[in-house]
Amino acid sequence: NLRNQVNAQADFDSGGEALAYALMVLAREGAAAIGDLRYYADVKADAFSTPMALAQLGAALASYGDQPRADAMFRKAGDAVMAQSMAETDPYYRADYGTARRDAAAVLALATQAGSSVLDTEGIVDRLANRPAYLSTQEMLWTLLATNALIDRPGTDGLTVDGMPLKGPLVQVLDADTPQSVIRNEGAKPATLTLTTYGVPEVPEPAGGNGYAIARSYFTMEGQAVDLGDSVAPGTRLVTVIDVTPFSDTEARLIVDDPLPAGFEIDNPNLLAGGDTGGLGWLSARADSEHSEFRQDRFIAAVDQTDASPIRLAYIVRAVSPGTFRHPAASVMDMYRPDFRATSDAGQVTVGP
């Protein structure tokens, strides 16, 4: 399939992300034509739109032992990375699920794995170390691959913990019971220490968001609004409605995540999945999600946003277990630009008596 795609590739002046990936995979398996690799490196290098595509072409050439051309591609990719802004302000998503940060980590990983020394490694590492609050799955994966590629290179020694040379993994997990440690860098080069903390807020965060707003509401099967602050009788069926409002005309691949309170379960998964709204003529809900999951503890939907139109999703829940339960907030997140996200209000639900 990949060979067919390469053979059928039309000429292009911009793009080439899928082609570069195909060439890298084929070369890794010894199934690429060296003539194709040299042609794209010598003639079409400036047509590839992303640093990652250039690095993938470099990795393909390195697989075939053409290190001079591979280094030329890695050098061009590194220059493109250093020229990019790491801030994601483009309102349009990339078809290759990428960001400037993902590209930087991928270039670093691929060049290091290929044994190339032409990158400004420290400069790219510094850009990656200055990280935002959230990373996409692509950014996390390629950052991990880059870290793994760099972990045994010269210059990572000299770190001590409580006066003893650091042994074992450079990533260490500490908790509240870990005695206080003193970490020093006794080496000749500066090193970056990253401290990540995890916790659960004592008080739920208020509703809010960046780029989006999300609200959750409940209705009877006849369309009357229901306040879950009041008690709900066991066996009651309710329609959960999730409204997502974009702040601007933008494109995104969104994940909508609505955790259920413990006393509820999803009653009719077909409402969204099959567009079966039955007798709910009052409900106007979007049924064209890319993917939906009706889990035991939450509802999740993937929706491709292409403009500023509001998004409405719906599903049916049933109150099943008497008691008073916390109601976590619903959330929406751009999967590949996770700084763009929003949460609804959290609350409390009483089922019964």
C-alpha positions in Angstrom: 0.0 0.0 0.0 2.8 2.5 0.9 4.7 1.6 -2.3 1.6 2.2 -4.3 1.1 5.6 -2.7 4.7 6.6 -3.4 4.5 5.4 -7.0 1.2 7.3 -7.5 2.4 10.5 -5.8 1.7 13.6 -7.9 4.1 16.5 -8.1 3.6 19.0 -5.3 5.0 22.4 -4.4 3.8 22.2 -0.7 2.9 19.3 1.6 4.4 15.9 1.3 3.8 14.9 5.0 2.3 11.5 4.1 4.9 10.8 1.4 7.8 11.4 3.8 6.3 9.0 6.3 5.8 6.4 3.7 9.4 6.7 2.5 10.7 6.4 6.0 8.7 3.2 6.7 9.7 1.7 3.4 13.3 2.5 3.9 13.3 1.1 7.4 12.1 -2.2 5.9 14.6 -2.0 2.9 11.6 -1.6 0.5 12.2 2.0 -0.7 13.8 2.9 -4.0 17.0 4.8 -3.4 16.4 6.8 -6.5 13.1 8.1 -5.0 14.9 9.2 -1.8 17.6 11.0 -3.6 15.2 12.7 -6.0 13.1 14.1 -3.2 16.2 15.2 -1.2 17.9 16.8 -4.1 15.0 18.3 -6.1 11.9 18.6 -3.8 13.3 19.2 -0.3 11.9 22.8 -0.2 8.4 21.5 -1.1 8.0 19.6 2.2 5.9 21.7 4.5 6.9 20.5 7.9 10.2 20.0 9.8 9.0 16.5 10.7 8.6 15.5 7.0 12.2 16.7 6.3 13.5 14.7 9.2 11.5 11.6 8.1 13.1 11.9 4.7 16.5 12.2 6.4 15.8 9.1 8.5 14.9 7.2 5.3 18.3 8.2 3.7 20.2 7.3 6.8 18.6 3.8 6.7 20.2 3.4 3.3 23.6 4.7 4.5 23.4 8.0 2.6 24.6 10.1 5.6 25.5 13.3 3.6 22.0 13.6 2.2 20.5 12.6 5.5 22.5 15.3 7.3 21.4 17.8 4.7 17.7 17.0 5.5 18.3 17.0 9.2 20.0 20.4 9.0 17.2 21.8 7.0 14.7 20.4 9.5 16.6 21.8 12.4 16.7 25.2 10.9 12.9 25.1 10.3 12.3 24.1 13.9 14.4 27.0 15.3 12.5 29.4 13.0 9.1 28.3 14.2 7.2 29.8 17.1 6.2 27.2 19.7 3.0 29.1 20.5 0.0 27.6 18.8 -2.1 30.5 17.5 -3.3 29.1 14.1 -7.1 28.6 14.2 -6.8 25.7 11.7 -5.8 22.2 12.5 -3.0 20.3 10.6 -4.0 17.2 8.7 -0.9 15.4 10.1 -2.0 16.0 13.8 1.1 18.0 14.3 2.2 21.2 16.1 5.5 23.1 16.2 6.4 21.3 19.5 5.6 17.9 18.1 7.8 18.6 15.0 10.7 19.8 17.2 10.6 16.6 19.3 10.3 14.4 16.2 13.2 16.1 14.5 15.4 15.7 17.6 14.4 12.0 18.0 14.9 11.0 14.3 18.2 12.8 13.9 19.6 11.4 17.1 18.5 7.9 16.3 20.1 8.3 12.8 23.4 9.3 14.4 23.4 12.8 12.9 25.3 15.5 14.7 24.2 18.5 12.6 21.4 19.8 14.8 21.5 22.5 17.4 20.6 19.9 20.0 20.8 22.1 23.0 18.7 24.8 21.3 15.9 22.4 20.5 16.1 20.8 24.0 15.7 24.3 25.5 12.7 24.9 23.4 11.1 21.6 24.4 11.9 22.1 28.1 10.0 25.4 28.2 6.7 23.5 28.0 3.1 24.6 28.4 0.6 23.4 30.9 -0.8 20.7 28.6 0.7 18.5 25.9 -1.1 16.6 23.1 -0.7 12.9 22.8 1.5 13.4 19.8 3.7 15.9 21.7 4.0 13.5 24.7 4.9 10.5 22.5 7.6 12.3 20.4 9.1 14.0 23.5 9.4 10.6 25.1 11.1 9.2 22.0 13.5 12.2 21.9 14.3 11.7 25.5 15.0 8.0 25.0 17.2 8.8 22.0 19.3 11.3 24.0 19.4 9.5 27.4 22.7 7.7 26.8 24.6 10.5 24.9 27.7 12.0 26.4 27.2 14.9 28.8 24.3 13.5 30.8 26.6 12.5 33.7 27.5 14.7 36.6 24.2 14.7 38.3 24.2 13.7 42.0 21.4 13.0 44.4 22.3 13.5 48.1 26.0 13.5 47.1 25.8 10.2 45.2 26.0 9.9 41.4 22.6 9.5 39.8 22.0 5.8 39.0 19.1 4.4 37.1 16.5 6.3 35.2 16.7 10.1 34.9 13.0 10.2 35.5 12.2 9.5 39.1 8.9 9.5 40.9 8.8 11.1 44.4 5.8 11.2 46.7 4.9 12.8 50.1 6.8 10.0 51.9 10.1 10.5 50.0 12.7 12.1 52.2 13.9 15.5 51.1 16.7 15.2 48.5 19.4 17.5 47.3 20.0 17.3 43.5 23.2 18.9 42.1 24.8 19.2 38.7 28.5 18.6 39.2 29.1 18.4 35.4 30.5 21.0 33.1 27.2 21.6 31.2 24.0 23.0 32.5 21.1 20.6 33.0 17.3 21.1 33.2 15.4 19.7 36.1 11.6 19.2 35.6 9.3 18.9 38.6 5.7 17.7 37.9 3.1 17.7 40.6 -0.3 15.9 40.6 -3.2 16.6 42.9 -7.0 16.8 43.3 -8.4 20.2 44.1 -10.2 20.4 47.4 -12.7 22.7 45.9 -14.0 22.1 42.3 -12.8 24.6 39.8 -15.4 27.0 38.4 -16.6 26.7 34.8 -14.4 28.4 32.3 -12.3 27.8 29.2 -9.8 29.0 26.6 -11.3 29.1 23.1 -14.5 27.3 24.1 -17.3 27.2 26.6 -19.2 24.0 27.6 -22.5 23.6 29.5 -24.3 20.5 30.7 -28.1 20.4 31.2 -30.7 17.8 31.9 -34.3 17.3 30.6 -37.1 14.9 31.1 -38.0 12.7 28.2 -40.8 15.3 27.4 -38.3 18.1 27.3 -38.8 19.8 30.6 -35.6 21.1 32.3 -34.5 19.3 35.4 -32.3 20.7 38.2 -30.1 17.9 39.5 -29.6 19.9 42.7 -33.0 18.4 43.7 -33.4 14.7 44.4 -34.1 12.4 41.6 -36.2 9.2 42.1 -34.5 5.9 41.3 -35.4 4.6 37.8 -35.9 8.1 36.4 -34.7 8.5 32.8 -33.2 11.9 31.8 -31.7 13.3 28.6 -28.2 14.8 29.1 -27.5 17.6 26.8 -23.9 18.9 26.2 -23.5 22.3 24.5 -20.1 23.4 23.3 -19.7 27.0 22.1 -16.6 28.0 20.1 -15.3 31.5 20.8 -14.2 32.0 17.2 -14.3 30.6 13.7 -11.8 27.8 13.9 -11.0 24.2 13.1 -10.3 21.5 15.6 -10.5 17.8 16.5 -12.4 17.9 19.7 -12.9 15.4 22.5 -16.0 15.9 24.7 -15.8 14.0 28.0 -18.8 13.9 30.4 -18.2 11.9 33.6 -21.3 10.4 35.2 -22.1 10.8 38.8 -21.8 7.4 40.5 -25.6 6.9 40.9 -26.3 7.1 37.2 -25.7 4.9 34.2 -26.2 5.4 30.4 -29.5 4.0 29.3 -29.6 4.3 25.5 -26.3 4.4 23.6 -28.1 4.5 20.3 -29.4 8.0 20.8 -26.2 9.6 19.5 -24.5 6.6 17.8 -27.4 5.9 15.5 -29.1 9.2 15.5 -32.2 7.5 17.1 -33.9 10.3 18.9 -37.2 8.4 19.0 -40.0 10.4 20.5 -37.6 13.3 21.5 -38.9 15.7 18.8 -38.0 18.6 21.0 -34.3 17.7 20.9 -32.0 19.2 18.3 -28.7 17.3 18.7 -25.8 16.7 16.5 -25.5 13.1 15.5 -22.4 13.3 13.2 -19.6 12.8 15.7 -16.6 11.0 14.4 -16.6 8.6 17.3 -18.6 8.1 20.5 -18.2 5.8 23.5 -20.8 5.0 26.1 -18.6 3.8 29.0 -19.7 2.6 32.4 -18.5 5.9 34.1 -18.6 8.5 31.3 -19.7 9.6 27.8 -17.1 10.5 25.3 -17.4 11.9 21.8 -14.9 13.0 19.1 -16.2 15.8 16.9 -14.4 17.6 14.1 -15.1 21.3 14.3 -14.9 23.2 11.0 -16.4 26.6 11.8 -17.9 28.7 14.7 -21.2 26.7 14.8 -22.2 25.5 18.3 -22.1 21.8 19.0 -24.9 20.0 20.8 -24.6 16.3 21.9 -27.1 14.3 23.8 -27.6 10.9 25.5 -30.0 9.3 28.0 -29.1 8.4 31.6 -31.0 6.5 34.3 -30.8 7.1 38.0 -30.1 3.6 39.5 -28.4 3.9 42.9 -29.8 5.8 45.9 -27.4 8.2 47.6 -25.6 11.5 47.2 -22.8 11.7 44.7 -20.3 14.2 43.4 -20.9 15.2 39.8 -17.6 15.9 38.0 -17.4 18.6 35.4 -17.9 18.0 31.7 -14.9 19.0 29.5 -14.1 19.7 25.9 -10.5 19.7 24.6 -8.7 20.2 21.3 -6.9 16.9 21.1 -3.9 18.3 19.3 -3.8 21.8 20.8 -4.8 21.0 24.3 -4.4 24.6 25.6 -7.8 25.1 23.9 -10.1 23.5 26.4 -13.1 24.3 28.7 -14.9 22.8 31.7 -18.5 23.1 32.9 -19.5 23.6 36.5 -19.2 20.6 38.8 -21.9 19.7 41.4 -23.7 17.2 43.5 -26.5 14.7 42.7 -28.9 13.0 45.1 -30.8 9.9 44.0 -33.8 8.9 46.1 -35.4 8.1 48.3 
